Amino acid sequence: GDAQKLRQVLENLLSNAVKFTARGEVRLTVRRAGDTTRFAVSDTGVGLAPADQARLFEPFQQALEGRPAEPGTGLGLAISRRLVQLMGGTLTVTSAPGAGSTFAFAVDLPALDGESHPSAATGLRVTGYAGPRRRLLVVDDVEVNRRLIVDLLTPLGFIVTTAASGDEALAHVSQQPPDLVFLDLRMPGIDGLELARRLRRLAAGDRLKLIAMSASVLSFNQDDAFAAGCDDFLPKPFRESELIQKLALHLNLDLITAPAGAVAPAAAPATGAETLPPADKLAALLAAAQRGEITQLRRLLADLRATHPECLAFIERLEGPARAFQMERLREILAASLHPGSPAAS
């Protein structure tokens, strides 16, 4: 199957379920029968009125009755339904006001041959790169999208700045041209295509590497991005490995890797410049990370900011992975800090 598109559909359904479930639960269920795999995302949220169900999958439509106002274009479910159709399935909804909702679909995903397996290279993870530090600019009008790339790439040694608009991006590049620009194509004002054309007209524009990004893969022609001057295209949602591969290709990077089970440099014991919180605070953070309780972990970090300002450098080292949901990295940093002499920290 198309792993990226399947992931896009599930992430949309799950994010919607979380958005409209103030209390209760959200559940992803996967069942397999032969080559057919059925996915269902159910929640105990506010539910949908019959009139809303009839129009929910139409473009630019959102449920209205009994649901809180939420930002969005109303395209998510329309795109998800189309992606499911392209994979040979049908996206359905079962819901009632006050009784939650279940979105489900089934697609044929034949099992791979026993000889088929990922390359051994997938057992490695990138921990950095050799050579001079590279400057990146992330242009996106959505703050969480900008923050995600910053949190993913800063620990690898990249110098990452952000811009929330095309005008802001042009000012950044004019003052200090980066090596590479990630630009979102769907932005108010100067959109990504026009921004690419304007960047190319700048004095340093011919030396820039431009990578366009968009979640609208069905309604967007990638050739338009290339015609506007972009060097590559990265559809959303993307995997961290895909992001790094694009950077390595266009910046000719010599990547530094380590076995997937090894501790990354970011998980090394704190330097002398960092003051660690008390051991009981570290233990509470590690316990939350081991249980996968990201909300609790963020709450503990916020409490530490208020009560232990002397630990700010260490707290900030954790906040990036916490925002990016990098639970394994958080566990490694905390284990190495709590038990600096243990095998897990060596």
Phi, psi and chi 1 to 4 in degrees:
 res  aa     phi    psi   chi1   chi2   chi3   chi4
   1 GLY       -  179.1      -      -      -      -
   2 ASP   -93.4   98.9 -169.8  -37.9      -      -
   3 ALA   -60.9  -40.7      -      -      -      -
   4 GLN   -65.3  -44.5 -174.3  179.2   56.2      -
   5 LYS   -68.9  -38.1  -58.3  -59.3 -175.0  -68.8
   6 LEU   -62.1  -41.5 -177.9   60.8      -      -
   7 ARG   -64.5  -39.6 -179.0 -177.7  179.9 -152.1
   8 GLN   -61.4  -42.9 -177.0  175.2  -10.8      -
   9 VAL   -63.6  -48.7  171.0      -      -      -
  10 LEU   -64.5  -39.4  -67.4  174.5      -      -
  11 GLU   -64.7  -37.1  -74.1 -174.3  -12.6      -
  12 ASN   -66.4  -45.7  176.3 -106.1      -      -
  13 LEU   -64.5  -40.9  -62.7  179.1      -      -
  14 LEU   -68.7  -41.9  -73.3  165.4      -      -
  15 SER   -65.0  -38.2   65.2      -      -      -
  16 ASN   -62.8  -42.8  -77.9  -16.1      -      -
  17 ALA   -62.7  -42.9      -      -      -      -
  18 VAL   -65.5  -40.6  170.1      -      -      -
  19 LYS   -60.0  -37.2 -174.3 -173.0  -59.0 -176.7
  20 PHE  -108.8   21.8  -64.7  109.5      -      -
  21 THR  -124.3   93.4  -55.1      -      -      -
  22 ALA   -69.6  -33.2      -      -      -      -
  23 ARG  -151.2  156.1   54.5 -179.0   59.4   86.5
  24 GLY   115.4 -133.2      -      -      -      -
  25 GLU  -149.0  157.8   69.5  173.1   24.2      -
  26 VAL  -123.8  132.6  172.1      -      -      -
  27 ARG  -131.9  131.8  178.1  173.0  -63.7 -176.3
  28 LEU  -104.7  121.7  168.1   62.7      -      -
  29 THR  -117.3  132.1  -55.0      -      -      -
  30 VAL  -125.7  123.5 -175.7      -      -      -
  31 ARG  -128.0  142.2  -68.5 -170.4  174.0   89.5
  32 ARG  -123.0  133.6 -171.5  163.5  173.3   83.1
  33 ALA  -136.7  106.6      -      -      -      -
  34 GLY    65.9 -128.9      -      -      -      -
  35 ASP   -90.7   -1.7  -73.4  -18.6      -      -
  36 THR   -94.6  129.1  -59.2      -      -      -
  37 THR  -116.8  127.6  -56.1      -      -      -
  38 ARG  -108.6  128.8 -176.4  179.8 -174.2  -82.6
  39 PHE  -112.1  138.1  -59.7   87.4      -      -
  40 ALA  -140.1  130.3      -      -      -      -
  41 VAL  -114.6  114.6  174.3      -      -      -
  42 SER  -121.3  150.1   53.4      -      -      -
  43 ASP  -140.9  168.4   63.4   65.7      -      -
  44 THR  -110.4   30.6   58.3      -      -      -
  45 GLY   -81.3 -151.5      -      -      -      -
  46 VAL   -74.3  -18.8  -64.1      -      -      -
  47 GLY    78.0 -179.5      -      -      -      -
  48 LEU  -129.7  137.4  -69.2  159.4      -      -
  49 ALA   -75.5  154.0      -      -      -      -
  50 PRO   -53.2  -39.6  -27.3   35.6      -      -
  51 ALA   -64.5  -37.5      -      -      -      -
  52 ASP   -69.4  -37.9  -78.1  -30.0      -      -
  53 GLN   -61.1  -34.9  -65.9 -179.3   44.5      -
  54 ALA   -69.0  -25.9      -      -      -      -
  55 ARG  -114.5    0.8   57.5 -164.4  -79.0  -83.8
  56 LEU   -63.9  -33.3 -164.3   60.0      -      -
  57 PHE   -89.5    2.8  -65.1  111.5      -      -
  58 GLU   -80.8  143.9  -62.5  174.4    8.1      -
  59 PRO   -58.7  143.2  -23.0   33.4      -      -
  60 PHE    64.2   26.6  -54.8  106.6      -      -
  61 GLN  -117.5  141.7  -61.1  -65.7  -35.8      -
  62 GLN  -134.0  150.5  -68.0 -179.5  -55.3      -
  63 ALA   -64.5  143.1      -      -      -      -
  64 LEU  -115.5  -46.5  -59.4  175.0      -      -
  65 GLU   -71.5  120.7 -172.6  173.8  -33.5      -
  66 GLY    74.0    8.5      -      -      -      -
  67 ARG  -116.1  140.6  -66.5  167.4   78.5   85.4
  68 PRO   -66.6  150.5   24.7  -33.7      -      -
  69 ALA   -67.0  129.5      -      -      -      -
  70 GLU  -132.5  142.7  -69.6  -74.6  -13.4      -
  71 PRO   -68.1  149.7   24.3  -33.3      -      -
  72 GLY   155.1  164.6      -      -      -      -
  73 THR   -93.4  -14.3   61.9      -      -      -
  74 GLY    79.5   14.6      -      -      -      -
  75 LEU   -96.8  -17.5  -81.8  172.1      -      -
  76 GLY   -56.5  -50.8      -      -      -      -
  77 LEU   -71.9  -33.1  -74.5  173.6      -      -
  78 ALA   -64.3  -43.1      -      -      -      -
  79 ILE   -67.2  -41.7  -68.8  174.5      -      -
  80 SER   -61.0  -44.5  -66.4      -      -      -
  81 ARG   -61.5  -41.9 -178.5 -178.9   65.9  168.6
  82 ARG   -65.6  -40.1 -179.7   59.7  178.3  148.2
  83 LEU   -63.0  -42.7  -70.4  174.8      -      -
  84 VAL   -62.6  -41.4  170.3      -      -      -
  85 GLN   -61.1  -40.8  -71.5  173.4  -19.9      -
  86 LEU   -65.6  -25.5  -69.7  171.7      -      -
  87 MET   -89.9    4.2  -71.0 -174.7  -77.6      -
  88 GLY    92.0   15.8      -      -      -      -
  89 GLY  -121.7 -174.7      -      -      -      -
  90 THR  -135.1  126.6  -58.6      -      -      -
  91 LEU   -87.7  122.5  179.5   58.4      -      -
  92 THR  -122.1  162.6   62.8      -      -      -
  93 VAL  -133.7  138.6   59.1      -      -      -
  94 THR  -124.0  123.5  -56.5      -      -      -
  95 SER  -160.2  164.0 -176.8      -      -      -
  96 ALA  -153.9  144.8      -      -      -      -
  97 PRO   -54.8  127.0  -25.5   35.2      -      -
  98 GLY    79.4   -1.7      -      -      -      -
  99 ALA  -117.9   12.6      -      -      -      -
 100 GLY    81.3 -178.6      -      -      -      -
 101 SER  -141.5  153.7  -55.4      -      -      -
 102 THR  -132.8  119.3  -63.3      -      -      -
 103 PHE  -103.4  129.3  -71.4   83.2      -      -
 104 ALA  -141.3  153.4      -      -      -      -
 105 PHE  -159.4  157.0   63.7   94.5      -      -
 106 ALA  -128.9  136.1      -      -      -      -
 107 VAL  -136.3  153.1  -68.7      -      -      -
 108 ASP   -82.5  121.4  -73.8  -23.6      -      -
 109 LEU  -130.5   84.6  -61.6  172.4      -      -
 110 PRO   -58.4  142.8  -21.0   32.8      -      -
 111 ALA   -66.8  142.2      -      -      -      -
 112 LEU   -70.9  153.2  -69.2  174.6      -      -
 113 ASP   -62.2  148.9  179.3   56.6      -      -
 114 GLY   -58.5  -25.4      -      -      -      -
 115 GLU   -76.3  -16.8  -65.5  -66.1  -38.1      -
 116 SER   -85.8  124.9  -58.7      -      -      -
 117 HIS  -155.7  155.8   52.6   79.6      -      -
 118 PRO   -60.4  153.7  -19.7   31.1      -      -
 119 SER   -61.4  152.4  164.9      -      -      -
 120 ALA   -60.9  -21.7      -      -      -      -
 121 ALA   -63.5  -22.5      -      -      -      -
 122 THR   -69.8  -11.3   58.9      -      -      -
 123 GLY   -80.2    0.4      -      -      -      -
 124 LEU  -110.3  152.7  -59.7  175.1      -      -
 125 ARG  -128.1  150.2   68.6  174.6  175.0 -174.1
 126 VAL   -82.2  130.5  175.7      -      -      -
 127 THR  -114.1   -6.4   59.6      -      -      -
 128 GLY   166.6 -163.3      -      -      -      -
 129 TYR  -151.5  155.7   58.9   94.9      -      -
 130 ALA   -87.1  158.9      -      -      -      -
 131 GLY    95.9 -173.2      -      -      -      -
 132 PRO   -63.8  154.0   24.2  -33.8      -      -
 133 ARG   -69.5  138.0  -61.1  -57.8   86.3 -174.7
 134 ARG  -102.9  140.8  -55.7  -57.5 -177.7   92.7
 135 ARG   -97.4  132.7  -67.2 -176.6  176.4  -85.4
 136 LEU  -124.7  149.5  -49.3  176.6      -      -
 137 LEU  -125.1  128.4  174.4   63.1      -      -
 138 VAL  -109.3  118.6 -179.2      -      -      -
 139 VAL  -112.7  112.9 -171.0      -      -      -
 140 ASP  -159.9  136.5 -162.0  -52.6      -      -
 141 ASP   -79.3   -6.7   60.1  -50.8      -      -
 142 VAL  -101.7  118.9  179.5      -      -      -
 143 GLU   -60.0  -42.5 -178.7 -175.5    0.4      -
 144 VAL   -63.8  -32.1   68.4      -      -      -
 145 ASN   -67.9  -41.6  -66.8  -16.9      -      -
 146 ARG   -63.9  -45.5  -59.1 -167.5  -58.9  -89.9
 147 ARG   -63.5  -37.0 -173.7 -172.7  -57.3  160.7
 148 LEU   -60.5  -47.2  173.7   62.1      -      -
 149 ILE   -67.3  -38.6  -63.4 -179.6      -      -
 150 VAL   -58.9  -46.5  170.8      -      -      -
 151 ASP   -68.3  -30.3  -68.9  -21.2      -      -
 152 LEU   -75.6  -38.2  -72.1  174.0      -      -
 153 LEU  -100.3  -26.2  -62.4 -178.7      -      -
 154 THR   -60.5  -42.5  -60.8      -      -      -
 155 PRO   -63.0  -17.6  -23.7   35.6      -      -
 156 LEU   -88.0   -2.1  -58.8 -177.2      -      -
 157 GLY   105.4    2.3      -      -      -      -
 158 PHE   -80.1  146.5  -67.0   98.4      -      -
 159 ILE   -96.2  108.5  -57.4  169.6      -      -
 160 VAL  -114.1  122.8 -171.2      -      -      -
 161 THR  -114.6  164.1   55.5      -      -      -
 162 THR  -131.1  159.2   64.5      -      -      -
 163 ALA  -142.4  138.5      -      -      -      -
 164 ALA   -95.7   -1.2      -      -      -      -
 165 SER  -155.5  166.8   67.2      -      -      -
 166 GLY   -65.0  -40.7      -      -      -      -
 167 ASP   -61.0  -43.2  -71.2  -39.5      -      -
 168 GLU   -64.6  -38.2 -169.1  177.5  -23.5      -
 169 ALA   -64.9  -43.1      -      -      -      -
 170 LEU   -61.1  -39.6  -70.4  167.4      -      -
 171 ALA   -64.8  -42.7      -      -      -      -
 172 HIS   -59.2  -50.6  -87.9  -67.0      -      -
 173 VAL   -66.5  -35.4  175.1      -      -      -
 174 SER   -65.4  -35.3  -62.3      -      -      -
 175 GLN   -80.0  -44.4  -66.3  169.8    5.5      -
 176 GLN  -149.5   94.6 -173.3  171.4   32.3      -
 177 PRO   -60.9  129.2  -21.2   32.5      -      -
 178 PRO   -81.3  174.9   31.1  -34.1      -      -
 179 ASP   -79.6  -32.6  -62.9  -65.5      -      -
 180 LEU  -150.2  145.4 -177.0  143.8      -      -
 181 VAL  -122.8  126.8  179.7      -      -      -
 182 PHE   -93.6  122.7  -70.8  106.5      -      -
 183 LEU  -128.8  130.0   51.0   91.7      -      -
 184 ASP   -77.5  138.4 -176.1   55.1      -      -
 185 LEU   -81.6  -27.7  -65.6  175.6      -      -
 186 ARG  -101.3   91.6  -55.3  -76.2 -173.6 -177.9
 187 MET  -136.0  146.1  -66.1 -171.8  -65.1      -
 188 PRO   -68.1  157.5   24.1  -32.9      -      -
 189 GLY    74.8 -121.3      -      -      -      -
 190 ILE   -78.6  111.1  -58.6  174.8      -      -
 191 ASP   -79.4  177.1   65.5   16.6      -      -
 192 GLY   -62.2  -38.9      -      -      -      -
 193 LEU   -65.1  -46.0  -65.7  178.7      -      -
 194 GLU   -66.6  -37.7  177.9   58.9   23.3      -
 195 LEU   -61.7  -43.4  175.9   59.4      -      -
 196 ALA   -58.7  -44.2      -      -      -      -
 197 ARG   -62.8  -41.6  -73.1 -172.0  -78.0  -95.8
 198 ARG   -69.7  -37.5  -65.1 -167.2 -170.4 -172.2
 199 LEU   -62.8  -39.1  -72.9  172.7      -      -
 200 ARG   -66.0  -24.6  -72.9  -60.4 -176.8 -156.8
 201 ARG   -83.9  -10.2  -68.8 -162.6  -67.2  -95.2
 202 LEU   -70.1  162.9  -65.0  177.2      -      -
 203 ALA   -57.5  -39.3      -      -      -      -
 204 ALA   -96.4    8.4      -      -      -      -
 205 GLY   -63.0  -31.7      -      -      -      -
 206 ASP   -71.4  -16.8   59.1  -22.1      -      -
 207 ARG   -95.5   -9.5  -61.9 -168.4  -61.1  -86.3
 208 LEU   -73.3  146.8  -70.1  174.9      -      -
 209 LYS  -103.1  126.9  -65.5  -65.9 -176.4 -179.1
 210 LEU  -118.3  125.2  -54.9  179.9      -      -
 211 ILE  -118.5  115.3  -62.5 -178.1      -      -
 212 ALA   -79.4  147.2      -      -      -      -
 213 MET  -134.9  139.2  -52.8  178.9   74.6      -
 214 SER  -162.6  147.0  177.5      -      -      -
 215 ALA   -92.3  -10.0      -      -      -      -
 216 SER   -88.4   63.1  -56.8      -      -      -
 217 VAL   -74.1  -17.9  -67.3      -      -      -
 218 LEU   -84.6  -36.5  -67.4 -179.2      -      -
 219 SER   -99.8    4.2   57.6      -      -      -
 220 PHE  -117.4  135.4  173.7   73.2      -      -
 221 ASN   -96.3  117.4 -173.9  -12.4      -      -
 222 GLN   -61.0  -27.7  -65.1 -175.9   25.6      -
 223 ASP   -60.3  -29.3  -68.9  -20.4      -      -
 224 ASP   -63.2  -37.6  -67.5  -20.8      -      -
 225 ALA   -66.9  -43.4      -      -      -      -
 226 PHE   -65.7  -38.7  -63.9  127.3      -      -
 227 ALA   -64.8  -30.8      -      -      -      -
 228 ALA   -78.6   -9.2      -      -      -      -
 229 GLY   114.9    4.4      -      -      -      -
 230 CYS   -75.1  147.8  -64.8      -      -      -
 231 ASP   -89.4  -22.7  -63.5  -72.4      -      -
 232 ASP  -162.2  173.1 -149.9  -25.4      -      -
 233 PHE  -136.5  133.7  179.0   80.1      -      -
 234 LEU  -126.3  107.7 -176.6   63.0      -      -
 235 PRO   -72.7  148.6   25.6  -32.3      -      -
 236 LYS   -98.8  146.2  -60.5  176.4 -175.7  177.0
 237 PRO   -76.0  153.0   30.1  -35.1      -      -
 238 PHE  -119.7  159.0   56.2   81.6      -      -
 239 ARG   -90.2  152.5  -65.6 -176.6 -177.3  -84.6
 240 GLU   -56.8  -38.9 -177.5  178.3   -1.4      -
 241 SER   -63.6  -37.0   58.9      -      -      -
 242 GLU   -65.8  -41.4  -64.4  168.7  -22.9      -
 243 LEU   -60.8  -45.9 -176.2   72.9      -      -
 244 ILE   -69.1  -36.8  -65.3  171.8      -      -
 245 GLN   -61.7  -40.4  -73.5  166.7    7.3      -
 246 LYS   -62.4  -43.3  -62.1  -71.5 -173.1 -176.0
 247 LEU   -63.1  -44.8  -74.1  170.1      -      -
 248 ALA   -62.1  -39.4      -      -      -      -
 249 LEU   -67.1  -49.1  172.1   65.1      -      -
 250 HIS   -84.8  -20.2  -66.5  -71.3      -      -
 251 LEU  -105.8    3.7  -63.1  179.9      -      -
 252 ASN    52.3   53.4 -166.0   27.1      -      -
 253 LEU   -86.2  145.5  -62.0  178.2      -      -
 254 ASP   -98.1   96.1 -179.2   12.1      -      -
 255 LEU   -73.5  144.9  -63.1  176.4      -      -
 256 ILE  -103.9  126.4  -60.2  171.6      -      -
 257 THR  -122.3  163.8   59.9      -      -      -
 258 ALA  -145.2  156.4      -      -      -      -
 259 PRO   -54.0  145.7  -25.5   34.8      -      -
 260 ALA   -57.6  -29.8      -      -      -      -
 261 GLY   -86.1   -6.1      -      -      -      -
 262 ALA   -80.5  157.3      -      -      -      -
 263 VAL   -79.1  127.9  175.1      -      -      -
 264 ALA   -73.7  160.4      -      -      -      -
 265 PRO   -53.6  -32.7  -28.3   35.4      -      -
 266 ALA   -64.1  -19.2      -      -      -      -
 267 ALA   -96.6    7.5      -      -      -      -
 268 ALA   -65.7  158.5      -      -      -      -
 269 PRO   -57.4  152.2  -23.4   32.7      -      -
 270 ALA   -59.8  145.5      -      -      -      -
 271 THR   -77.2  173.3   65.6      -      -      -
 272 GLY   -62.9  -22.1      -      -      -      -
 273 ALA   -77.3  -11.2      -      -      -      -
 274 GLU  -102.4  136.2  -72.4 -176.0  -11.9      -
 275 THR  -101.8  125.1  -60.4      -      -      -
 276 LEU   -84.2  147.9  -68.6  176.6      -      -
 277 PRO   -66.9  167.9  -15.8   29.2      -      -
 278 PRO   -57.3  155.5  -24.0   33.4      -      -
 279 ALA   -58.7  -37.2      -      -      -      -
 280 ASP   -67.3  -32.7   62.1  -32.7      -      -
 281 LYS   -69.5  -42.2  -57.5  -66.2 -174.1 -178.4
 282 LEU   -61.5  -41.9  -76.7  173.4      -      -
 283 ALA   -63.9  -38.8      -      -      -      -
 284 ALA   -66.4  -40.3      -      -      -      -
 285 LEU   -63.5  -44.6  -73.7  166.4      -      -
 286 LEU   -63.8  -40.6  179.5   57.8      -      -
 287 ALA   -62.1  -42.1      -      -      -      -
 288 ALA   -64.6  -40.2      -      -      -      -
 289 ALA   -66.4  -38.8      -      -      -      -
 290 GLN   -68.1  -29.9  -71.6  173.2  -27.3      -
 291 ARG   -85.5   -7.1  -66.1 -167.6  -59.2  -91.4
 292 GLY    75.5   20.7      -      -      -      -
 293 GLU   -89.5   80.4  -65.5  179.1   -5.9      -
 294 ILE   -65.4  -36.2 -169.3   66.9      -      -
 295 THR   -64.5  -44.0  -59.2      -      -      -
 296 GLN   -63.9  -41.0  172.5   66.3    7.3      -
 297 LEU   -63.2  -43.1 -169.3  142.8      -      -
 298 ARG   -63.7  -37.0  -70.9  171.9  174.5  167.6
 299 ARG   -65.0  -40.8 -172.9  177.1  -62.7  115.7
 300 LEU   -64.7  -38.3  -68.3  171.5      -      -
 301 LEU   -65.7  -40.1  -72.7  174.8      -      -
 302 ALA   -63.5  -40.2      -      -      -      -
 303 ASP   -63.3  -40.2  -69.4  -17.6      -      -
 304 LEU   -63.8  -38.2  -81.1  178.1      -      -
 305 ARG   -58.0  -39.0  -95.3 -173.6  174.3  -86.6
 306 ALA   -78.3  -35.0      -      -      -      -
 307 THR  -101.4  -20.9   58.3      -      -      -
 308 HIS  -133.7   66.7  -67.9   77.3      -      -
 309 PRO   -61.4  -21.7   21.6  -32.9      -      -
 310 GLU   -67.2  -14.3   72.6  -80.8    5.2      -
 311 CYS   -99.4   18.4  -57.7      -      -      -
 312 LEU   -57.9  -41.6 -177.7   60.2      -      -
 313 ALA   -61.4  -42.6      -      -      -      -
 314 PHE   -68.1  -41.7  178.0   76.0      -      -
 315 ILE   -60.8  -44.6  -65.6  167.4      -      -
 316 GLU   -64.6  -30.1  -70.2  179.9  -20.6      -
 317 ARG   -67.1  -26.4 -167.9  153.9   65.5   99.8
 318 LEU   -89.2  -29.5  -67.3  174.5      -      -
 319 GLU   -65.6  -34.4  -73.2  175.8  -27.6      -
 320 GLY   -61.6  -56.7      -      -      -      -
 321 PRO   -59.5  -31.5  -24.4   33.5      -      -
 322 ALA   -66.5  -40.9      -      -      -      -
 323 ARG   -66.4  -31.5  -73.4 -166.0  -62.4  -93.9
 324 ALA   -92.2    6.3      -      -      -      -
 325 PHE    59.4   33.9  -65.2   90.0      -      -
 326 GLN   -89.7   77.3  -64.1  174.0  -29.8      -
 327 MET   -65.6  -38.7  -57.9  -56.1  -63.3      -
 328 GLU   -63.8  -41.7 -175.3   61.9   29.3      -
 329 ARG   -64.3  -40.6 -178.0  171.0  -65.4  174.9
 330 LEU   -61.2  -43.8  -73.3  167.1      -      -
 331 ARG   -62.0  -39.0  -74.0 -170.2  -76.6  -92.9
 332 GLU   -67.7  -45.4  -69.6  169.8   -9.5      -
 333 ILE   -59.6  -46.3  -65.1  173.5      -      -
 334 LEU   -69.7  -40.3  -70.2  163.4      -      -
 335 ALA   -64.1  -41.3      -      -      -      -
 336 ALA   -67.4  -31.7      -      -      -      -
 337 SER   -79.2  -36.2  -59.6      -      -      -
 338 LEU   -77.8  -35.2 -170.8   59.9      -      -
 339 HIS  -129.2   71.0  -51.8  -67.7      -      -
 340 PRO   -61.0  -21.2   19.4  -31.0      -      -
 341 GLY   -98.8    1.1      -      -      -      -
 342 SER   -77.2  159.4   68.2      -      -      -
 343 PRO   -57.3  -35.9  -24.3   34.0      -      -
 344 ALA   -64.5  -22.2      -      -      -      -
 345 ALA  -100.9    0.7      -      -      -      -
 346 SER   -99.3      -   61.5      -      -      -
